[in-house]
Amino acid sequence: MSDELSELETEIQETRERLAATIDQLLYRSSPKTIARREVASIKGHYVDAATGQPRTDNILKTVGIVVGTVAVFVVLRRVTR
């Protein structure tokens, strides 16, 4: 009986420690700084090749094209509505 109780207490303590580690990890992952760092790394990965460190000109040109196109649409719409 005493051995079973000791094993149960040990198991409960191990479970508590695992839960505490899981909660700490969740808090770290959900912190605003961590989320911001992850998003910045994601955006950098889209525009810079991780293996070579060279810019990905195809993605950069696509983004510039979208921005220029959007600005052009707004300029045309503004002139048409005046």
C-alpha positions as CSV (number, residue, x, y, z in Angstrom):
1,M,0.0,0.0,0.0
2,S,2.8,2.4,0.9
3,D,4.6,1.6,-2.3
4,E,1.5,2.2,-4.4
5,L,0.9,5.5,-2.6
6,S,4.6,6.6,-3.2
7,E,4.3,5.7,-6.9
8,L,1.1,7.6,-7.2
9,E,2.6,10.7,-5.6
10,T,5.6,10.4,-7.9
11,E,3.4,10.1,-10.9
12,I,1.3,13.1,-9.8
13,Q,4.4,15.2,-9.3
14,E,5.8,14.2,-12.7
15,T,2.4,15.1,-14.3
16,R,2.5,18.5,-12.6
17,E,6.0,19.2,-13.9
18,R,5.0,18.3,-17.4
19,L,1.9,20.5,-17.2
20,A,4.0,23.4,-15.8
21,A,6.4,23.0,-18.7
22,T,3.6,22.9,-21.2
23,I,2.0,26.0,-19.8
24,D,5.4,27.8,-19.8
25,Q,5.8,26.8,-23.5
26,L,2.3,28.0,-24.4
27,L,2.9,31.3,-22.6
28,Y,6.2,31.8,-24.5
29,R,4.6,31.0,-27.9
30,S,1.6,33.3,-27.3
31,S,3.6,36.3,-26.1
32,P,3.3,39.3,-28.4
33,K,7.1,39.6,-28.8
34,T,7.4,36.0,-29.8
35,I,4.5,36.3,-32.3
36,A,6.1,39.5,-33.8
37,R,9.5,37.8,-34.1
38,R,7.9,34.8,-35.8
39,E,6.0,37.0,-38.3
40,V,9.1,39.1,-39.1
41,A,11.0,35.9,-39.8
42,S,8.2,34.7,-42.0
43,I,8.2,37.9,-44.0
44,K,12.0,37.9,-44.3
45,G,11.8,34.3,-45.4
46,H,9.5,35.4,-48.2
47,Y,11.8,38.1,-49.5
48,V,15.2,36.7,-48.7
49,D,16.5,33.2,-49.6
50,A,17.5,31.5,-46.3
51,A,20.2,29.4,-47.9
52,T,22.1,32.1,-49.7
53,G,21.0,35.3,-48.1
54,Q,20.2,36.8,-51.5
55,P,17.0,38.7,-52.1
56,R,14.2,36.9,-53.9
57,T,13.7,39.4,-56.7
58,D,10.7,37.5,-58.1
59,N,8.7,38.0,-54.8
60,I,9.9,41.6,-54.5
61,L,8.8,42.4,-58.0
62,K,5.4,40.8,-57.4
63,T,4.9,42.9,-54.3
64,V,6.0,46.1,-56.0
65,G,3.7,45.4,-58.9
66,I,0.8,44.9,-56.6
67,V,1.5,48.1,-54.8
68,V,2.0,50.1,-58.0
69,G,-1.2,48.6,-59.4
70,T,-3.2,49.4,-56.3
71,V,-2.0,53.0,-56.3
72,A,-2.8,53.3,-60.0
73,V,-6.3,52.0,-59.4
74,F,-6.9,54.6,-56.6
75,V,-5.5,57.4,-58.8
76,V,-7.8,56.5,-61.7
77,L,-10.8,56.1,-59.4
78,R,-10.1,59.4,-57.8
79,R,-9.9,61.2,-61.2
80,V,-13.0,59.5,-62.5
81,T,-15.1,60.5,-59.4
82,R,-14.1,64.2,-59.6
